[in-house]
Amino acid sequence: MNRKTWLAIGLTTFVLIILCIGVASVGFIGYEAYQRLNSQGLAPSLGSGQPVQPPPTQASTPIGAEIDLAALFNPFWEARTLLHDNYVQQPIAEAVLAQGALDGLTATLEAAGIDLAALDLPAGAPAPEELAAEAGSPVEITAQYHEFWLAWQKATYADLGADLSYEILMQESLRGLVASLGDRHTTYMNPDEFYQTQVSLDGNYEGIGAWVDPSAEYLTIIAPMEGSPAEAAGLLPGDRVIAVDGDDMTGVDGNLVIRRVLGPAGSNVILTIDRDGVSEPFDVTITRARIVIPTTRTEMLEGNIAYLQLYNFGADSPEQFRSALESLLVENPEGLILDLRNNGGGYLHAAVSITSEFLPQGQTILIEEFGDGSVQDYTSRAGGIALEIPVVVLVSPGSASAAEILAGALQDYERAVLVGEITFGKGSVQLPLELSGQQGALRITIARWLTPLERHIQDLGLEPDYLVPLTEEDVEFELDPQLDFALDLLTNP
């Protein structure tokens, strides 16, 4: 992969996906919180070494068919309880959640071209209170959700004339309920979105191995991974997937196309590719494989300067980072450039382990503040192997979460200088909790965190010691002024 491709990937901050892997600003879970949840059987895996399997094909029960409302809404009420029990800002007004659920439902209908007010309700439709009881709504909150059940009554008993399912309506109502808190980091993830987060942090999956953009008109290749089936098949940046196994993907959501491309290692998938400069679309047959997502990239640069890029803080990142760091240190470099640009974060325990490579034992790495006023300090562990080498850290607006923990701690202790642009500003801790019935998961903000010098960064970010922009023109001409500036700092101190 050439330098221009790496720079282009670096500039693609918020839509970068690795065939069903969302790497932009993922939430992270504190290690102590993880241990507590693990003892209850609730914590997500921290890495099994086995590929994460795609979620099973979700039920799609058309409106008007028989449906078990209690089973359908069980994840909905479960999510409501989890928010009341765990969200950092309490109490939560029930009326706010109810309005959010209504907003989510109506927005979904509007997106399908349906005017709720124009729907005619057939005679004999159950009353809203009957629907609430059938759906298992807690009796004490029925009144607050009355308008929601009125809307659900119309949406599910009137003739919609649209291809919608009960599952979609419930999931989008749930999305609206969670969004009503106004916290962009407290979110509902549907089954596909939750799978993307799992793969991003677990480190491997089965597919073709390519960075893709699912937000374009067609699923678009950003770059194939080095040594992947996608690279062997000749896929190129900018290729558009217009059909999968002969099925037209026009108008199909990119995340659903991803699901079609994924599959068991050893199986084949046929992609129909539309490529700039090629007159006709063409088919490419790719044999899927187990894909191990790269965590680091290393290089020795001019002036005997080591370069280490870290992509995320996943389950295996501490071990992979240490191995990469050891391989560079045996070269006796004069300095180290640590590239955290567009690193969207990951597990807190991984951030603590990696930061500990640069700090003596016992130094505060971050401080967590919980809604009840309690605090938790995380300190560096013994055994760091890069305690003395001069360090420059590259950061960007896509450097978030755990990446900001590492960068902020090294900046506070003057252990490193930061070069680049102001970071994302994610100074909160999220707890991911899977919902029952394979209906996805919640990511709930449970605390705020501060740097060792008690700096709040939420929505502010970290300001680099040296502000150096990276523009689209730089990428086009294969320039990297941020890396060049870092090199100059280390070679001409």
ROMAR-306781 format. One line per 5 residues: number of its first residue (from 1); for each residue x, y, z of N, C-alpha, C. Coordinates in steps of 0.05 Angstrom, whole numbers. Layout:
% ROMAR-306781
NUM) X,Y,Z,X,Y,Z,X,Y,Z  ...
% end
This chain:
% ROMAR-306781
1) 17,-24,0,0,0,0,18,25,0  13,43,-19,31,66,-22,24,88,-1  42,107,0,39,128,20,14,144,17  6,149,-9,-18,165,-14,-42,151,-3  -44,124,-6,-66,109,4,-68,111,35
6) -44,109,48,-44,111,77,-53,138,86  -45,159,72,-53,186,79,-83,190,74  -93,178,53,-122,181,47,-138,167,69  -129,144,78,-142,130,100,-141,148,124  -119,160,129,-116,177,153,-134,201,152
11) -140,211,129,-157,235,126,-187,228,128  -193,202,124,-221,193,126,-228,187,155  -238,208,169,-239,206,198,-262,190,208  -286,195,199,-309,184,213,-325,163,198  -317,156,173,-332,135,159,-315,111,153
16) -292,109,165,-274,87,159,-284,61,171  -289,42,154,-299,16,162,-281,-5,151  -276,-27,166,-260,-49,155,-279,-72,151  -292,-72,128,-313,-91,122,-328,-100,147  -344,-82,156,-361,-85,179,-347,-80,205
21) -328,-61,205,-314,-54,229,-315,-24,232  -330,-13,250,-331,16,255,-308,24,273  -290,41,263,-268,49,280,-268,78,288  -290,92,283,-291,119,291,-304,122,319  -288,134,337,-298,141,364,-314,119,377
26) -304,96,379,-318,75,393,-316,80,423  -336,70,438,-335,73,467,-315,54,479  -309,58,505,-291,39,518,-301,34,546  -293,11,557,-302,3,583,-278,2,602  -282,13,626,-261,12,646,-255,-16,655
31) -230,-22,662,-222,-49,668,-237,-59,694  -239,-41,714,-253,-49,738,-283,-54,732  -294,-37,715,-322,-41,708,-325,-67,692  -305,-73,675,-305,-98,660,-305,-122,679  -287,-121,699,-286,-144,717,-312,-147,732
36) -324,-125,740,-350,-127,755,-371,-139,737  -373,-130,712,-393,-141,694,-387,-170,686  -362,-176,683,-354,-203,675,-364,-223,697  -362,-215,722,-370,-233,743,-400,-237,742  -415,-219,729,-444,-222,726,-452,-233,699
41) -431,-239,683,-437,-250,657,-446,-230,636  -441,-204,641,-451,-183,624,-430,-170,607  -404,-174,612,-383,-159,599,-378,-170,571  -371,-152,552,-363,-161,525,-336,-175,526  -331,-192,506,-306,-207,505,-283,-187,501
46) -260,-193,514,-236,-177,510,-217,-192,491  -228,-210,476,-212,-223,455,-208,-253,460  -220,-268,443,-219,-297,446,-199,-310,427  -189,-295,408,-172,-306,387,-188,-318,365  -215,-321,368,-232,-332,348,-246,-309,333
51) -251,-312,307,-264,-291,292,-292,-285,302  -299,-260,304,-326,-253,312,-345,-260,290  -367,-274,297,-386,-283,276,-407,-261,272  -415,-258,246,-436,-238,241,-461,-246,255  -478,-226,262,-503,-233,275,-521,-249,257
56) -538,-266,267,-556,-281,250,-575,-262,235  -585,-271,213,-604,-255,198,-627,-248,216  -633,-223,218,-654,-214,237,-682,-220,226  -699,-226,246,-727,-230,238,-738,-205,225  -755,-209,206,-768,-186,193,-798,-192,191
61) -812,-185,212,-841,-192,213,-857,-168,201  -870,-172,178,-884,-150,165,-906,-139,182  -911,-114,180,-933,-101,194,-959,-115,187  -975,-122,207,-1001,-136,202,-1000,-165,208  -975,-177,209,-972,-205,216,-975,-209,246
66) -978,-234,255,-979,-239,283,-952,-234,296  -953,-221,319,-927,-214,332,-931,-216,362  -911,-226,376,-910,-227,405,-899,-200,414  -916,-181,422,-907,-155,429,-889,-155,454  -895,-173,473,-878,-174,497,-850,-181,490
71) -846,-201,473,-819,-210,464,-806,-188,448  -821,-175,430,-810,-154,413,-800,-131,430  -815,-123,451,-808,-99,467,-790,-105,491  -784,-130,496,-767,-137,519,-740,-121,518  -726,-120,495,-701,-104,495,-706,-74,499
76) -729,-64,491,-736,-36,495,-737,-29,524  -752,-45,540,-755,-39,568,-729,-46,583  -715,-66,574,-688,-72,585,-670,-48,582  -669,-36,558,-652,-13,553,-660,11,571  -686,15,574,-696,37,592,-685,33,620
81) -687,9,630,-677,3,657,-647,8,660  -632,-1,640,-603,2,640,-595,32,641  -610,49,626,-605,77,627,-610,89,654  -633,82,666,-639,92,693,-619,82,714  -607,59,710,-589,48,730,-560,57,726
86) -552,65,702,-524,69,696,-516,96,685  -534,111,673,-525,136,660,-513,155,680  -493,170,671,-478,187,689,-494,210,701  -514,220,687,-530,242,697,-557,232,705  -562,232,731,-588,223,742,-601,245,757
91) -628,245,760,-646,226,749,-653,232,720  -663,212,706,-672,215,678,-702,218,678  -712,239,665,-741,244,664,-754,224,645  -774,209,654,-787,189,638,-801,202,614  -811,226,617,-825,240,595,-805,245,572
96) -780,250,579,-760,255,558,-755,229,542  -753,207,556,-749,181,542,-773,175,525  -796,179,535,-821,173,520,-823,190,495  -816,215,497,-817,233,473,-796,224,453  -773,215,463,-752,205,445,-761,181,430
101) -774,162,443,-785,138,430,-805,146,408  -822,165,415,-842,175,395,-828,188,371  -807,204,377,-793,217,355,-779,196,337  -768,175,349,-755,155,333,-775,140,315  -798,134,326,-819,120,310,-829,138,287
106) -835,163,293,-846,180,272,-825,186,251  -800,190,259,-779,195,240,-775,172,220  -778,147,230,-776,124,213,-799,123,193  -822,129,203,-845,130,184,-842,152,164  -833,175,172,-830,197,153,-809,190,132
111) -787,176,141,-767,168,121,-778,149,101  -799,134,108,-812,116,89,-834,130,74  -837,156,77,-857,171,63,-885,169,74  -887,163,100,-913,158,113,-920,182,132  -943,194,128,-953,215,145,-971,202,166
116) -962,201,191,-977,188,212,-1005,200,215  -1006,226,213,-1032,240,217,-1052,233,195  -1042,225,172,-1060,219,150,-1070,190,150  -1060,174,168,-1068,145,168,-1095,142,181  -1111,125,170,-1138,118,181,-1136,93,197
121) -1145,95,222,-1144,72,240,-1169,55,236  -1165,29,230,-1189,12,226,-1204,8,252  -1230,2,249,-1247,-3,272,-1237,-29,285  -1239,-30,311,-1232,-54,325,-1203,-56,333  -1187,-36,326,-1159,-37,334,-1156,-34,364
126) -1138,-49,376,-1135,-48,406,-1129,-19,415  -1138,-12,438,-1132,14,449,-1103,16,456  -1092,40,457,-1064,44,464,-1056,31,491  -1075,32,510,-1069,20,536,-1067,-11,534  -1083,-23,516,-1081,-51,512,-1055,-59,499
131) -1046,-43,480,-1020,-48,467,-997,-46,487  -999,-26,504,-978,-22,524,-976,-46,543  -999,-55,552,-1000,-79,570,-989,-103,555  -998,-107,530,-989,-130,515,-959,-129,510  -947,-105,508,-919,-102,503,-902,-104,529
136) -916,-107,552,-901,-110,577,-892,-84,589  -905,-62,582,-898,-36,593,-902,-35,623  -883,-25,638,-887,-22,667,-912,-4,672  -929,-13,689,-954,1,694,-950,30,702  -930,35,718,-926,62,729,-918,82,708
141) -910,74,684,-902,94,664,-921,94,640  -943,80,641,-961,78,618,-970,106,609  -976,123,629,-986,150,621,-966,166,606  -940,164,614,-920,180,599,-916,171,570  -922,146,565,-918,135,538,-944,134,522
146) -965,147,531,-991,146,517,-988,155,488  -975,177,483,-973,187,455,-957,167,438  -937,154,450,-922,134,435,-940,111,427  -957,102,445,-974,79,438,-996,87,419  -1005,112,420,-1023,121,399,-1011,120,372
151) -985,128,370,-971,127,344,-966,98,336  -959,81,355,-954,53,349,-980,40,339  -1003,47,352,-1029,37,344,-1034,43,314  -1030,67,306,-1034,75,278,-1014,61,260  -989,61,268,-968,50,251,-971,20,246
156) -984,6,264,-985,-23,262,-1012,-34,255  -1033,-17,256,-1059,-26,249,-1071,-12,224  -1059,10,216,-1068,23,192,-1053,11,168  -1062,17,144,-1049,7,120,-1027,26,112  -1001,18,118,-978,35,114,-971,37,84
161) -974,16,70,-966,16,42,-936,19,39  -921,8,59,-892,11,58,-880,-15,69  -855,-21,60,-841,-45,68,-827,-41,94  -842,-42,116,-830,-39,142,-837,-64,159  -821,-68,180,-826,-91,198,-829,-81,227
166) -841,-98,243,-843,-92,271,-816,-88,284  -796,-105,276,-770,-103,288,-757,-76,282  -760,-66,257,-748,-40,250,-761,-18,266  -788,-19,269,-802,2,284,-793,2,313  -790,-22,325,-782,-23,353,-753,-13,356
171) -735,-22,339,-707,-14,341,-704,16,338  -718,28,319,-715,57,314,-729,73,336  -750,62,348,-762,75,372,-742,74,395  -728,52,398,-708,49,419,-685,69,413  -677,71,388,-656,90,381,-664,119,390
176) -689,126,384,-698,152,392,-699,156,422  -707,135,437,-708,136,466,-680,143,477  -660,129,467,-633,133,477,-622,160,468  -628,168,444,-619,194,433,-631,217,448  -654,213,462,-667,235,476,-650,247,498
181) -630,232,507,-612,242,529,-594,264,519  -591,266,492,-574,287,481,-544,283,485  -537,258,490,-508,250,493,-500,234,468  -483,246,452,-476,232,427,-461,206,431  -451,202,456,-436,177,461,-453,156,475
186) -477,163,483,-495,143,494,-514,137,471  -512,113,460,-525,106,436,-536,77,437  -555,73,419,-565,46,414,-552,36,389  -542,11,389,-530,-1,366,-548,-25,358  -558,-24,333,-573,-47,324,-555,-71,320
191) -565,-95,314,-547,-118,313,-523,-115,294  -527,-103,271,-504,-99,252,-484,-80,264  -493,-58,275,-475,-38,286,-459,-49,310  -473,-65,326,-460,-77,349,-438,-97,340  -444,-112,319,-424,-130,308,-399,-115,299
196) -404,-92,286,-381,-76,276,-363,-68,299  -375,-60,321,-359,-52,344,-344,-75,356  -357,-98,358,-344,-122,368,-319,-130,352  -322,-129,325,-300,-137,308,-278,-117,310  -284,-91,312,-264,-70,314,-246,-75,337
201) -257,-84,360,-241,-87,384,-231,-116,388  -244,-136,376,-235,-163,380,-211,-170,361  -210,-157,338,-186,-158,322,-186,-177,298  -207,-193,295,-208,-210,271,-236,-218,263  -240,-225,238,-266,-233,228,-261,-249,203
206) -282,-258,190,-280,-273,165,-293,-258,142  -277,-252,122,-287,-236,100,-265,-233,79  -264,-209,66,-245,-205,44,-222,-187,51  -224,-171,73,-201,-155,81,-198,-129,66  -216,-110,70,-214,-84,57,-226,-63,74
211) -213,-39,73,-226,-16,85,-247,-6,65  -271,-1,75,-292,8,57,-308,31,69  -322,46,52,-339,67,60,-368,59,54  -385,54,75,-412,45,70,-432,68,66  -422,93,68,-440,116,67,-444,127,39
216) -429,117,19,-431,127,-8,-456,114,-21  -461,121,-46,-484,110,-61,-481,79,-63  -457,70,-68,-451,42,-68,-428,37,-48  -427,13,-36,-404,6,-19,-379,10,-35  -361,27,-24,-337,36,-39,-312,27,-24
221) -293,16,-40,-268,7,-29,-250,31,-24  -241,34,1,-221,55,7,-193,44,2  -188,19,11,-162,6,5,-164,-23,14  -152,-41,-1,-150,-69,9,-128,-71,30  -132,-89,49,-110,-94,69,-87,-109,55
226) -64,-103,65,-40,-117,54,-42,-147,59  -38,-162,38,-38,-191,40,-66,-204,42  -87,-188,37,-114,-198,40,-125,-209,14  -147,-225,15,-160,-234,-9,-168,-211,-27  -176,-188,-16,-184,-165,-32,-161,-155,-48
231) -137,-154,-36,-113,-145,-51,-106,-166,-72  -107,-191,-65,-100,-212,-85,-119,-212,-109  -144,-204,-104,-164,-203,-126,-162,-178,-143  -144,-159,-134,-140,-135,-150,-159,-112,-145  -173,-113,-123,-190,-90,-116,-173,-65,-112
236) -184,-42,-120,-169,-17,-118,-185,4,-104  -172,24,-92,-186,46,-79,-205,59,-99  -230,64,-90,-250,77,-108,-268,57,-121  -261,31,-121,-279,11,-133,-306,12,-119  -328,10,-135,-355,10,-124,-367,-18,-128
241) -379,-29,-106,-391,-55,-107,-420,-51,-115  -427,-57,-140,-454,-52,-150,-472,-77,-149  -459,-101,-145,-475,-125,-143,-458,-145,-126  -472,-163,-112,-460,-184,-96,-473,-210,-104  -457,-229,-114,-467,-255,-123,-490,-251,-143
246) -487,-231,-160,-507,-226,-181,-531,-210,-173  -534,-203,-147,-556,-187,-138,-550,-158,-138  -566,-142,-151,-562,-113,-154,-562,-100,-126  -543,-83,-120,-541,-69,-95,-550,-40,-97  -562,-33,-119,-572,-5,-121,-592,1,-100
251) -588,22,-85,-607,30,-64,-605,14,-39  -587,-5,-37,-584,-21,-13,-565,-8,6  -572,-6,32,-555,7,52,-528,-7,52  -507,9,54,-480,-2,53,-474,-22,75  -486,-19,98,-481,-38,120,-494,-65,114
256) -516,-65,98,-528,-90,90,-511,-103,68  -499,-87,51,-481,-98,31,-457,-111,44  -447,-99,65,-425,-111,80,-432,-139,90  -457,-141,100,-466,-167,110,-465,-188,88  -471,-180,64,-470,-199,41,-442,-206,34
261) -423,-188,37,-395,-193,29,-382,-211,50  -389,-208,75,-377,-226,96,-387,-254,92  -371,-273,102,-378,-301,101,-356,-319,111  -361,-345,113,-341,-363,124,-316,-364,108  -294,-366,122,-268,-370,108,-269,-394,90
266) -258,-391,66,-258,-412,46,-281,-411,27  -301,-396,32,-324,-393,14,-318,-370,-6  -332,-371,-28,-328,-351,-49,-351,-330,-49  -344,-306,-57,-364,-285,-62,-357,-272,-88  -377,-266,-104,-373,-253,-130,-382,-223,-127
271) -363,-205,-131,-369,-176,-130,-369,-165,-158  -390,-150,-165,-390,-136,-190,-380,-108,-184  -359,-101,-198,-344,-76,-192,-348,-55,-214  -354,-31,-206,-355,-8,-224,-330,9,-217  -312,12,-237,-286,25,-232,-283,48,-251
276) -274,71,-241,-268,94,-257,-248,86,-279  -253,95,-304,-235,90,-325,-239,64,-339  -257,47,-329,-264,22,-341,-293,24,-352  -296,18,-377,-322,24,-390,-345,8,-380  -340,-17,-373,-362,-35,-364,-356,-47,-337
281) -377,-50,-320,-373,-65,-295,-362,-93,-300  -348,-104,-281,-337,-131,-285,-339,-146,-258  -339,-173,-261,-341,-190,-237,-314,-198,-226  -312,-199,-200,-287,-209,-186,-296,-230,-167  -284,-254,-169,-290,-275,-150,-268,-275,-129
286) -276,-274,-104,-258,-272,-81,-263,-295,-62  -242,-308,-54,-245,-329,-33,-241,-316,-6  -261,-317,10,-259,-305,37,-238,-320,54  -228,-305,74,-208,-316,92,-212,-304,120  -199,-316,140,-198,-303,166,-180,-279,164
291) -191,-256,172,-176,-231,169,-168,-222,197  -142,-218,201,-132,-207,226,-127,-178,221  -141,-161,236,-139,-132,232,-113,-122,242  -98,-107,226,-72,-96,236,-77,-76,258  -61,-79,279,-62,-60,301,-40,-39,300
296) -17,-46,289,5,-28,288,18,-29,260  33,-7,254,50,-6,231,76,7,239  99,-5,233,124,6,241,143,11,217  162,29,222,181,36,201,204,51,214  228,47,203,251,64,211,254,86,191
301) 254,111,200,255,134,182,283,146,182  286,166,165,312,179,163,320,191,189  346,193,194,356,204,219,354,184,242  350,159,235,348,138,256,325,143,275  302,151,264,278,157,279,258,134,275
306) 248,123,297,228,101,295,200,113,291  184,99,276,156,107,271,138,84,278  117,89,295,98,69,303,70,80,302  54,69,284,26,77,282,9,57,296  -9,67,313,-28,50,328,-56,56,318
311) -71,35,309,-97,40,297,-120,41,317  -118,24,338,-140,24,358,-129,12,383  -146,12,403,-140,1,430,-158,-24,434  -153,-44,419,-169,-68,420,-159,-88,440  -171,-112,439,-166,-132,459,-136,-140,460
316) -124,-143,436,-96,-152,434,-76,-129,430  -86,-105,431,-68,-82,424,-44,-80,443  -47,-83,470,-23,-80,487,-1,-99,480  -7,-124,474,14,-143,467,26,-137,440  9,-130,421,19,-123,394,35,-97,395
321) 26,-78,410,41,-53,412,69,-57,425  69,-73,446,95,-78,459,114,-92,440  104,-112,426,121,-127,407,132,-108,385  114,-90,375,123,-72,354,144,-52,366  139,-43,390,158,-25,403,185,-38,408
326) 185,-63,417,210,-78,421,225,-80,395  211,-86,373,225,-89,347,238,-64,338  227,-41,345,239,-15,338,262,-8,357  259,-14,382,280,-6,401,306,-21,398  305,-45,386,330,-59,381,347,-45,360
331) 335,-27,345,349,-11,325,363,13,338  360,16,364,372,39,379,365,66,366  340,72,362,332,97,349,338,121,367  341,144,353,346,169,367,320,181,378  297,173,368,272,183,377,249,166,365
336) 225,171,375,202,155,366,179,174,359  167,169,336,142,183,328,119,163,332  101,170,350,78,153,355,54,165,341  43,152,321,22,162,305,-5,153,315  -21,171,326,-48,165,336,-69,178,319
341) -62,187,296,-81,201,279,-104,183,271  -129,192,275,-153,177,269,-155,151,283  -142,149,306,-146,126,324,-170,132,341  -192,117,337,-217,124,350,-220,113,378  -199,99,389,-200,91,416,-205,61,419
346) -218,53,441,-222,25,447,-224,20,477  -212,-1,486,-214,-9,514,-196,8,532  -207,16,555,-191,32,574,-167,17,584  -171,-9,590,-148,-25,601,-125,-25,581  -132,-25,555,-111,-24,534,-96,2,535
351) -111,24,539,-99,50,540,-80,52,564  -88,41,587,-71,42,610,-46,26,606  -48,2,594,-25,-15,589,-5,-2,570  -15,10,548,2,22,528,15,47,539  0,64,554,12,88,565,33,81,585
356) 30,58,599,50,49,619,77,43,606  78,39,580,104,34,567,122,59,568  110,83,573,124,108,571,128,122,598  115,111,619,116,125,645,126,107,667  139,118,687,146,101,711,121,91,725
361) 125,70,740,102,58,754,90,78,774  63,77,776,49,92,796,40,120,789  45,129,764,37,156,756,8,155,746  -8,175,754,-36,176,745,-37,179,715  -53,162,702,-58,164,673,-83,179,667
366) -104,173,683,-129,189,680,-145,186,706  -164,204,708,-182,204,732,-211,202,721  -226,183,732,-254,180,725,-271,193,746  -291,208,738,-311,221,755,-338,209,749  -351,197,769,-378,185,765,-400,204,774
371) -424,198,766,-447,215,771,-452,220,800  -444,200,817,-449,204,846,-426,219,860  -407,229,844,-385,245,856,-361,229,863  -362,203,861,-339,186,867,-319,188,844  -293,182,850,-272,183,830,-256,157,831
376) -244,152,808,-226,128,806,-201,137,791  -178,133,803,-153,139,790,-142,113,776  -131,117,753,-117,95,739,-87,103,737  -70,85,747,-41,92,747,-25,73,730  -1,82,723,16,67,705,27,42,719
381) 31,21,703,41,-4,714,71,-6,710  82,-25,724,111,-30,723,119,-43,696  144,-38,688,155,-53,665,155,-39,639  150,-12,639,151,3,614,178,1,601  179,-1,574,204,-5,560,213,20,544
386) 197,41,545,204,65,530,203,89,548  217,88,571,216,109,591,234,133,585  253,129,568,273,151,563,273,162,535  265,147,515,268,155,487,251,180,482  261,200,468,245,224,461,221,215,443
391) 198,227,449,173,218,435,158,243,424  149,241,399,130,260,388,105,244,381  82,254,389,56,241,383,41,257,362  33,243,341,17,255,320,-13,251,326  -28,273,325,-57,271,331,-73,286,310
396) -99,280,309,-116,292,289,-144,294,301  -163,307,286,-191,308,296,-204,280,300  -192,260,288,-202,233,291,-189,218,313  -171,230,328,-159,217,351,-178,221,375  -188,199,385,-210,201,405,-207,180,427
401) -221,186,449,-225,166,469,-199,157,481  -193,131,479,-168,120,491,-143,133,478  -145,141,453,-122,155,441,-116,181,455  -138,194,464,-134,220,478,-124,215,506  -131,192,518,-120,186,545,-90,184,543
406) -80,168,523,-51,165,520,-38,191,513  -48,206,494,-36,231,486,-37,251,509  -59,253,523,-62,272,544,-43,267,567  -40,241,575,-22,235,597,7,242,589  15,234,565,43,240,557,48,270,555
411) 27,285,547,30,314,545,32,326,573  14,317,591,14,329,619,41,325,633  53,302,629,78,296,642,102,306,626  97,320,604,118,330,586,136,306,577  123,283,575,138,260,566,139,259,536
416) 121,274,523,120,276,494,108,302,486  114,311,462,100,335,451,80,325,430  58,339,427,37,332,408,39,350,383  37,337,360,38,351,334,14,344,318  1,363,306,-22,357,288,-44,377,293
421) -69,366,296,-92,383,299,-107,375,325  -125,393,334,-140,388,359,-155,362,357  -155,346,378,-167,320,377,-197,321,380  -209,298,379,-239,295,378,-253,307,402  -242,302,426,-255,312,450,-275,293,462
426) -267,269,467,-285,249,479,-275,243,507  -285,258,526,-276,256,553,-295,241,571  -307,219,560,-327,204,575,-322,175,572  -332,159,591,-328,130,592,-355,117,585  -355,99,566,-379,85,558,-378,55,567
431) -402,46,575,-405,18,583,-423,4,561  -412,-15,546,-428,-29,526,-442,-52,539  -468,-54,535,-484,-76,546,-502,-88,525  -499,-113,520,-515,-127,500,-544,-131,510  -563,-127,491,-591,-131,497,-599,-159,491
436) -621,-168,503,-630,-195,499,-642,-198,471  -646,-223,462,-658,-228,437,-642,-220,413  -615,-217,417,-598,-209,395,-608,-184,381  -617,-165,397,-628,-140,386,-608,-117,388  -582,-123,390,-562,-102,391,-552,-96,419
441) -544,-72,424,-532,-65,449,-535,-35,455  -531,-28,480,-529,0,488,-500,7,493  -493,32,489,-468,42,498,-475,66,515  -470,64,541,-480,83,561,-457,98,574  -458,124,574,-438,140,588,-442,137,618
446) -421,126,631,-423,122,660,-405,140,676  -387,154,662,-368,172,677,-355,191,658  -343,212,669,-326,231,654,-298,226,663  -279,231,645,-251,227,653,-235,253,648  -214,256,665,-196,279,664,-168,269,660
451) -151,286,649,-123,280,646,-109,281,673  -84,273,676,-71,274,702,-71,301,714  -70,322,698,-71,350,709,-99,360,711  -118,341,711,-147,346,715,-158,365,694  -149,361,669,-161,375,647,-185,360,637
456) -208,374,633,-231,363,620,-228,367,590  -233,346,574,-230,349,545,-256,344,530  -278,337,544,-303,332,531,-311,355,513  -314,350,487,-322,370,467,-301,391,463  -278,389,476,-257,408,473,-233,396,459
461) -226,372,465,-203,359,454,-177,367,466  -156,355,457,-129,363,466,-117,381,444  -105,403,453,-92,421,434,-63,413,432  -54,408,408,-26,400,404,-7,422,413  18,414,420,38,434,425,46,449,400
466) 43,435,377,48,448,351,25,441,332  10,462,325,-13,459,307,-2,458,278  -6,434,265,3,430,238,-20,416,223  -33,430,204,-55,417,190,-46,397,168  -64,379,162,-60,360,139,-84,364,121
471) -79,373,96,-101,381,78,-105,359,57  -127,361,42,-132,343,20,-111,346,-2  -101,371,-5,-80,375,-25,-54,360,-17  -49,360,10,-25,345,19,-28,316,11  -52,305,15,-56,277,9,-53,272,-21
476) -65,290,-37,-64,287,-66,-35,286,-76  -18,302,-64,10,304,-73,29,287,-55  17,269,-39,32,250,-23,51,265,-4  41,286,8,56,301,28,45,296,56  62,297,75,54,293,103,69,313,121
481) 59,338,121,73,359,136,75,353,166  55,339,177,56,332,205,78,313,212  81,292,196,104,274,199,130,288,195  132,305,175,157,320,170,164,337,193  144,350,205,149,368,228,159,352,251
486) 147,329,256,155,312,278,184,302,274  191,295,250,218,286,244,238,308,249  231,333,242,249,355,246,253,361,276  231,358,292,234,362,321,253,342,333  253,317,324,270,297,336,298,297,325
491) 301,305,300,329,306,289,343,332,293  327,353,299,340,379,304,328,391,330  333,378,352,321,387,378,332,415,386
% end
